[in-house]
Amino acid sequence: MLKQPTPNVLHHRQQLPLQRWQIFPQKAELAQNLAEATNLSSTVSQLLINRGIATEEAAQIFLEPESLILPPPLEEFPDLAKSLNLLQNAIASQEKIIICGDYDADGMTSTALLLRSLRWLGAQVEYDIPSRMHEGYGINNRIIEDSHEKGIGLILTVDNGISAFEPIARAKELGLKVIVTDHHDLPQKLPPADAILNPKLIRESSPYRGVAGVGVAYIVAVSLAEHMGQAQSILAPMLELFTLGTIADLAPLTDVNRRWVKRGLQQLPKSKLSGIQALILMSGVQPGAGGESKTGNKGGSLTTHNSSSSHPKSLKPEDIGFRLGPRINAIGRIGDPQIVIELLTTDDMEIALSRAIQCEAINKQRQEMCEEIEKEAISIVEAEYVTSLQQNQVLVVVQPNWHHGVIGIVASRLVERYGVPVFIGTYEEALTNEPSASQKIRGSARGIPEFDVFEALEYCHDLLGKFGGHKAAGGFSLSAENLAALRSRLSEFANNCLELQHLKPLLKIDVQVNFNQINQELYQQLNVLEPCGINNPDPVFWTTDVQVVEQETVGKGRSHLKVTLAQTIDNHLYKIKAIAWRWRDYFPLPPRVDVAYKLRENQFNGNTTIELELLGVRLPTQSHLLFTSISPFLRTTFKYNQDHYTCGVYQNGSLNELRIKNSEGIFLVVSPGCNTGLLGANREKAMDVDLCQPQFDGLIQAAVQALEESGVGAGFTYRY
């Protein structure tokens, strides 16, 4: 329905994803030179350049990570030698060791990795993971006191501890030895541990700099096994747990992570760990065909080259990131971490399957929780906050009775939807009445590239209880009485660092291709980039001015969008299928669009095809109307989005123009060759509107189709 005075006037407003596209500058000459040096296509060479790999030497290390010369970890981590001595002495004297882990995938895989390796080496070792709901992250005084009462002699933290000054100081008062292994940012004051292993403490250029908590645990486990002359037997299972935790924790897949993860992904499908086998079985992961790796890990050390198994199947990072990892993370979010520890440490397949079934059920429960909370959050935002988002530039949503373990996931989804930093919280205790000012709130935050979450929390430190995090994400707590002040302070911070153009999700795009270039050959060439992940993302392509041939909503709740796209090149029509996850709100798409996407392989009934995973869509940059031999004063009626319209071609001076009128007498006037039109009850008071907006484009398309179908539209063309 056309109305005045705003251009967002249709009764049913068609939406497109709120995005800003950042397309890498194309360096054709450099890409061609790199292609000749590496025997790759210029397209793949451009992808390497986009990832900061612009020389033949850098490309060689990236393409063959086993060619990276690794310094021994003992030379890189100052406290590693002391840690190994403490652990070896504890094993020799049968001193009790406790591992203090964390409840996320990194922390749980780290805990399982060190439990397995220390038990194999003969240690008396147990573990303790704090309660997410009741204790929060990291080693605490309860764990210290319990350990002392049990006669523990050595505490080994994994994926936590670097900020736990007070608990570790208490441990030292009680005479316990403490080794901290962590990868989080360094506090101003380090804890008084006997040894600290953290990649943030080593040189920035070290290939070990980007390891996650499980990476530090892996270095400790393998170094200790080598130190004790027993490395051969435990390398394979430790590498598998390292790979699982590294990808699930979104660690950068560069340097040593890229090397070890590439080995681990080849090894996982043939894992001898019962828990890994059960996870793969329950998740339905099917190892994809991959080229044989020329080098790998076959009983060697952290620093040597070794030939790998000739097993031709390999997992991909997305198999872990989207299938295995969430089943582990779900336990830490809403379940008991002991389930995952038992899953990853048992050698009994019956127990492993039982724990994997629990992971499956809890992950489904987590998915349902996320969907329910997300719907509630969107409803609240649309009712109370959406009109003020551009002014506040940050979204703060707090509701009672949401689960602490999943609100971080919902925060990420709200960032994707609204393009602003999101702080989402719930009350510490379940509420039966209205919340009071004395209630405590615990929350999670997610940012956008131009907004530093940790700096924002520090800016509000006097309003908060505990808080922590990094640039992209964080956690916090506060009294309910400070909620209004927190909203105001966060808005103040956001307005100091953000501009309006930042309030759209950023989509980084690598290179433009046409549909006739998309084939198995291109897809196979992309395998040289694997494993893809953080700091080495999946390639993102884009194609301009494609036709949306078919589209429908599919999946649970019909929340996904399945489309068929087409592009005409040299009078030949190229069609390709695409899927857009969670795009129900953007259905239907306009008839012609620019698209950004990843390539995906689809295997069905023995056939393999390349399809698109849509990440972005926008209207083509130019849109205009052409008249050829049509006569003026021809008109017809049509129905669009349940409203009735009349339309026709009228003469205005020497030119013809298309006029569309709704039942309230509001006109949309479109002139040939123009990207703007007039909207209003009369020409004198009409306002200029952008015809590329979806609501006007769809209406014009419907009018043109009505003229064509009425037989009066010969020579009348609407195109981009």
N, C-alpha and C positions, 0 to 999 in steps of 0.2 A: 504494500500500500504506500503510495507516494504522499508525503506530508511535508509541511513546512514547520520550522525553518531549518531543521538539521538535515544533512545529507545522509545520515544513518537512519533511513526512513522506512525501509521495507517492513511489512508485517512479520516476515520471517527473514531475519538478517543472516545472510550466508557468511560464514567465518572462514578464515584461513589461519594457519598457524602463525602466531606472533613471533617473528624471527628477524634477525639481521644476518645477512649472508656476508661472510668474509672469504673471498676467493683469492687463493694464493697467486701472486704475480707469476706469470708464466715466463720461464727463461729458456727459450727454445734453443739457442745456440749452446748454452751450457748443458742442457739436457741431451742434445745430440752428441756432444763430445763425450759425456759420461756414458751414453748408450754405446758408443763405439768402443770405449775402454772396458766396459763390463759385459758386452754382448747382450745387453738388455734392450727392450724397446724404449723409444724416447718417452712414452707415457710413463713407464715404470721409473725411468731415470728422473722424470719430473717429480714423481712421488718421493724419491729419495732426497731430492733437493729440498722439497718442502719440509722434510724431517731433519734438515741441517746436515745432510750427507752430500757434499758437493765435490769431493775429490775421489780419485780412484782408490787411494789408500783407505779412506774412511769407508768407502763402499765395500772394499774387500773384507774388512773386519765385520761390518754389518751383515753382509751376505754369508760369511763363514765365521760365525762367532767363536768357533774353536781356534781360530787363528789369533784371537786376542791373547796376548801374553799377560798372564796373571801373576802378580807378585804374591809370595806366600802370605797368608793371612797373619801369621805371626809377626811379619814386618809391618803390617798395616794397623793392627789393633794393639795399642800399647799394653793393655791389661790382659791380653789373651794368654800369654805364657803363665802369668800368675793364676788365672782362672783354671787352666789345665792342671797346674800343680795342686790347687785346692781340691779339685774334683778327683784327681788320681789318688791323693792322700785319703780322701774320704772313702773312696772305694776300697783302698787297701786296708783301712782300719775298720771298715764296715760302720762308719759314722752315718747316722741317718741324714738323708737329704730330702728337702721338700721343694717342689717346683710351685711357684705362685704364678698362675697363668691369668688369662683374660677370657671373657665370654664371647668374643667375636671370632671369626674364622681364623684370623692370623694367630690370635692367642691360643685357641684350642688346638690348631695343628702344631704350633710351637710346643705346647705342653705334651701332646702325644709323641712328637718327634723325640723330645729329650727323655720322656719316660721310656720309650722303646730302646733308645740307644744306651741310656744309663743302666737299665735292667740287663741288657745284653752284655754290658761290660762288668756286671756283677755288683752294681750299687744297691744299697737299701734305700729305695726312693719312693715317695708318695707325692701327691699333688693337692693343691687347694685353689679353687677359683672363687672369687668373691661373688656374691649375689648381685645381679644387675638391679633387681627391684629394691633390695633392702640395704645394700652397701655401696653400690656404684663401682666405678672403675678403679683398679689398681690395688696393690698390696696395702693392708691396713693394720691397725693395732690389734684387732681381733685375731688375724692370722699370726701375727708375731707372738702374742700371748699363748695361743693354742700350740704353736710350734715349740715354744719353750717348755710348756707342760708335757709335751710328748717326747721330750728329749732330743729334738732335732738339733743337729750341729751346724748344718749348712743350708741356707736359703738361696734358691736360684730363681730369680724373677725372669719371666719371658713376656715380651711385648708390653712391659710396664715397669715402673720402678724409678725411672729417671727423675720424676718429680716428687717421689715419696720420701722427702727428707725426714719428717718426724717418725714415721713407722720404722725406717731403717736405723735412725738414731736410737730408737728404743731397742731394736734388735741387738745393736752393738752394746748397749747398756747391760743386756741380759747375757752377753758373751757369745752370741751367735755370729757365725761368719756369713757374709752376704755377697753374692755375685749378682749384679744387675745386668741383664741383657735386654735392651730396648732399642727402639729406632725413632722414638718421638723427639720433638724439638727439645732443646736443652733449656732448663730453667736457669735463673741467675745464679742459684746456689746448688751445686751437685750434692747428692746424698752421700753420707759417710760410709759407703760400701767398701768392702775389701777389694773389689775389682768392678769396673764398669766397662761394658762392651756396648758401644753405640756408634753406628756409622756417622752420626753427626759430630763425633769427636775425632774423626780421621780426616785426612786431607781431602779437599773438595774434588780433586781430580782422580781420586781412587776409584777403580772399577767396582769396589764394594760399597760405595757411598749410598746407592739407592736400595739396598736390601731392606726388606721389611723385618718385623720381629722374627718371623720364621726363618728368614735368611741368616740372622745372627745365630739363632738356635742351630741351624744346619752347619754353620761354620764351627761352632763349638763342638757339636757332636762328631763331625768328621775329623776335626783336628785332634780331639781327644782319642778317638779310635785309632788314628794314625800314631799318635803319641804312645799308645799302649800296644801298637802292633796288631790291631784287630780290625782294620778298616774294611777288608774285603767283604765280609759278610753283611754289613749293615748299610753299605752305600746305596744300594738300589731302593730299599724302602724309605730311607731318609730323603732321597731325592724326590720321591713321589709325594711325600708329605710337604716338602719344600715347595714343589710346584703348585700343589693344591692351595696352600696358604698364601703364596705370593700373588697368584692371580686373584684369589678371592679378596685380598686386601687392597687390590688396585695399586700394587707397587709398580714402578716404572719398568717396562720390559726393554731395558737397555743394559749395556755393559754386561756384568756377570749374571744379572737376572735373565737377560736374553739367552745367554749361553746355557745356563742350567735349566731354565724352563723349557727350552727347545729339546734338551735331552729328556726331561721329565715327561713331556707330552708324548714322546715316542714310546716311553716306557709304561705309562699308565694303563694302556689297554691290555697289557699282559702282566699286570701287577699280581704279585703273590700275596699281597695283603688282603685278608678276608674283608676288611672294612671297605677298601677301595672297590673290590669286586662287587660287594653288595650295593654300594652307592651307584656304581655304573649300571648295575642291573635294575635297580629301582627307578632310576632317573630316565631310563630308556635311551641313554647316550649311545650312539652308533659311531665308533671310530671311523673317520673318513680316510680315504686313500690319500696317502702322502708320499712324496718321493723319499727314497732311502737317504738317511743322513750319512754323510761321508765320515763323520766323526761323532763321538759320543762319550758315554761314561760306562766303562766296563771294568769296574774294580780299580780305577785309578784314583789319584788324589784330586784335590781341588784345583790343581794348577797344570795338570798334564793333558795331552791330547790322547784320545783312545778311540779305537774303532767301535762303532755301535752295533747293536743287533741289526740284522737285516729285515726285521719285522716291518712290513710295508704300511702298517696302519698307525695313525697318530691321532690324538685328540687335538682340538683347537682350543684356544683360550676361552672362546664363548661357551664351549661345553662345560667348562668349570664355572665361568662367570655367571651363566644363566641356568645351569642345570645342577651341577654338583655343589657349588658354593652356596647358593641360597638354601639348600637343604641343611647345610651345616650351620649357616648364620641364623636360620630360623630357630634353632635350638637355643642359641645364646640370647636371642631376642625374647622368646616367650617360654622356653623350656628349661631343662636342667642340663648344663654343660657336660655332666657325667655321661650322658647318653653318647655324645660325640667322642669323648675320651675313650670309652669302652669300645665304640665302633672302630676307632683307629688304632687301638692297641691290642685287640683280641686276635687270636689265631684260630678261633673257633667259628666256622662259617655259620653255624646255627645262631650263635649269639650275634654275629655281625648282621645277619639278615633281620633278626629281631630288632636291632637298633636302627637299621636302615629303614625299616617299616615305620618305626617311631618318628624318624626324621621326616619321612614322607607325609605322615599324618599331621605333624606339627607345622610343616611348611604350608600345607593346604590351609590350616587354621590361620597361619600368619597372613596368607594371601587374602583370605576372607576378611580378616581384621583390617588390613590395609585398604581394601576396597570400601569397606563400611566407613572407616574414619575419613578416607579421602572424599567420599560423597558428602559426609557431614561438613567437612571443612570447606568444600567448594560452595555448598549451600550457604554457609555462614559468610564466606567472603563475598559472594554475589549479593547477599542481602545487606551487608553492613559496611564492607570495605572497598568494593571494586571501584566506586566512584572517586575515592580519595587516594587511589594507589599512585597516580602520577604526582600528586602533591606530597604524599608521605614517603614514596620511593622505597618503602619497606613494608612487609606484611607480618603482623604479630597476631597469631591466633591461639587462644587458650580455651580449652573446654575441659570440664570434669569427665572422669571415667573413660578417658582414652588410655590405651596401653603404652607405657613408657617405651617398651621395646620396639615399637613399630612407627612411632611418630617421626623418626628421622627419615624413613622411607617416604612417608607422606609429605614431609617438607620438601624433599627432592622433586616430587611430582608437582607440587604447587609452584616451585621455581620454574619447572618446564612449562607450566600452564600460563603463569602470569608474568614471568620474566623479571621478577623483583626478588631481592633477598627475603628469605622466609625464616621466621622464628616461631616455632610451634611448641606448645607446652600443654601439660595436663597437671592435675593436682596429685600430690604425693599419695594421698589416701583416697579411696573411693568415697564419693559424696552421695548422701541421700537427700540433702537439702541444698539450698543455695550456698555457694562458697563464701567464706568469711575472709576478712582482711588478714586474719592470723594464719590462714592456710598456706602451705608451701607448694610452690610450683616447680616442676622440673621440666626442662625442655631441650629441644635440639634445634640447631640452626644450619641452614644451607645458603651459600652465597652465589654470586655471579662473578664473572672474571674481574670486574672493576671494583668489587666490594670485598674487603678483607674481614672475614667473620671474627677472627681472633682480635683484631684491632677494635672492631665494633664492641665486642664484649669487654675489652679493657676500658673503652670509653665509658662504659656503664658500670664499672667495677663497684662503685659505691652503692649501687642498687641491687647487686647480685650477692648470692652466697658463694657457692663454688662455681667455677667456670673454667673452661679449657677448650683447646682445639687448635685449628690452624687456619690458613687463608680461606679454604673452601667450606669448612664445616666446623661445628663446635657443639658443646653442650653447656648447660647452665642451670642454675636454680635461683629462686628468689622468693620473697614473701609476696603474697597476693596483694598486699597493700601497696607494693611498689610497681604493680603492673602498668598503671596509667603513666607513671613517670618513665618506665622503661620504653613504652611506645613512643613517647615524646622524644626521649634521648636518642633512640635508634633512628628515628626520622631525621633528627638534627644531624646525626653522623652521616646518614645516607645522602642528605641534601648537600653535604659538604664535599662528597667524593663522587657523586653520580650526576650524570646529565640525562635528559629525557631519552636520548638515543641509546643509552645503555639499558633501558628497561625493556629490552627484547632479548630472548635467548639467542646466544651467539652460535651460529652454525659455520664451522670452518670447512671450506670446500677446496679440494685439491686441483681438479682439472676438468675441463669440459670434454665430453665425448658425444658422439652421435650413436643412435641405436644400431646402425650397421657395423659399428666397431665392437659391439658387445657380443662376445662369443666365448667358446671354451678356451680358445688360445689366449685371449686376454686374461680370463679368469685363472688359468694355470700360471701365467706369468706373475700374477700377484702373489703366488705362494712363496716367492723369494722374500717377501716382507714378513712372513710369519716367523715367530708368534707376534701377533699384533695386540696392543693393549695400551696402557698409559705411556705417554711419550713416544709411542709408535702406533698411532691409531689406525683402524681400518681405513683404507682409502675411501674418500667421498667424492663421487663424480656428480656432474650436473649436465643436463640437456635442456636446451631452450625450445620453447614453442612446440610442445607436444600435445597431441589430442587425447582427451580422456574418452576412450571408446566405450568401456563398460565399467561400472562400479557398483559395489554392494557392501553392506556391513556383514561381518561374519564373526564367528567365535562366541565364547561365553558372553551372554548379555549383548551380543552383536556389537562388541566394543571396538573391533578392528575393521579396517577398510581394505577391501580387495579390489584392485582395479586392473584394467587392461589399457595400456598406453600405446600410442602409435606416433610415428614420425615419418614424414614423406621426404625422401632423399632421391633426387634424380628420377622423379616420377615413380618411385617404388615405395610401397608402404611397408614399414618395418614395425611389427607389433611385439610387445613384451609385457609380461604379467608383473604385477607389483603388489606388495603388501605394506600397509601402514599401520603399525601397532598403536592401539589406543587413540585412533583418529575418528571415532564415531562423531565427535562434535563438528568435524569438518565435512561431513557428508551432507549434500553431494558437493564434489569438487566442481569448479568451473570447467567448461568444455575444452579450454586450451590453457596450458600452464607451463611455467618452467619448473623442473623437478630436480631435487638433489637426493642422492641415494647411495647406498652401498650395494655391492653385488653379492648375490647369494646363490648357491647351487641347490636345486631341488631335484630329488630323486623320487620318482613315482612310477610304479608298474614297470620297472626296468628301464625307464627313460630318464635321462639327465638333462635338465634345462637350466639356463641361467635366468634368474629373476632379480627384481629390484626390491630392496627394502627402503621404502621412502622415509627420508629424514626431514625433507623440506619441500615446500611448494609455494610458488608465488605467481602472480599474474605476469604474463610477458610484458616487456617494457613498453611496447607500443600497441595501441589498439585504435582502429578507425573504421569508419563506415564508408562504403563505396556505392555510388549510384551510377548506373550506366544508361539503359534505355527506358527506365521506369517513368511513367507519367505521374504528375502530382494529383492530389485529391483522391487517391485510392486509400481506402480504409477498411479495417476489419475489427473484430472483437476477439479477445482471447482470455484465458484464465491462467493465472500464475500465482502459485502459493496460496490457493484458496480465494484469491481476490480477482475481480473482473476488471478488465481494461479495454479501452479502445485505442487503436493506433492507426497511423496513416502517414503518407508522404504529402507534405504541403510545400507550396512555393513561397519562398521568402526572398523577395527581390529577384535576382537572377539565379538563385540557388534553390535547390530542393532540400528539405530537412525532414527527419523522422520525428513525429510527435507521439508520445505515449501519455494517455490520460487515465487516471483512476476514477473511481466512483465518487470521490470527493472533489473532483475538478482540479486536481493538482497535475501539472504537465511536467514531463521530462522531454527536453528538446535536444536532438542530436543532429549535428551538422556533419557533412562529409569531411573526412580527413582530420577531425578534431578529437583530442583525447579528453576534452572537457565539454560539459553540456550545461544547459540551464534547467533549473528546478524551481517551480513556483506556480501560483495560480494565474499569473500574467507575466508578460515579458518584462515589464517595467520594474517589478519587484522581485524578479527571479534571482536566484543565487547561482554562482558557478559551482559545479560539482565535478569530481574526478570520475570519469566513466570507467576507469580501470578497477574501481572498487567492485568487489564481487556482487553486491546487491544490485548495482546498476547494470553490470555486465550480464548477469543472468536474466534480468528483465528485458534488456535489448535483444538478447538471443531469442527469448520467447516471442517477442514482437516480430522479429525477422522471420522466425519459423511460421508464425501465424500468417504473415503475408504470403510466404511461399506456398503454404498449404491452401490458401484461399484462391491461388491462381493469379494474384495480382503482383507477385513479387519478382517477376522475371527481370533479370538484370540488377537485382538488389543483393548486395553481398556485404556480409559483416565478417571481418577477419582481423587477425592480429598482425 
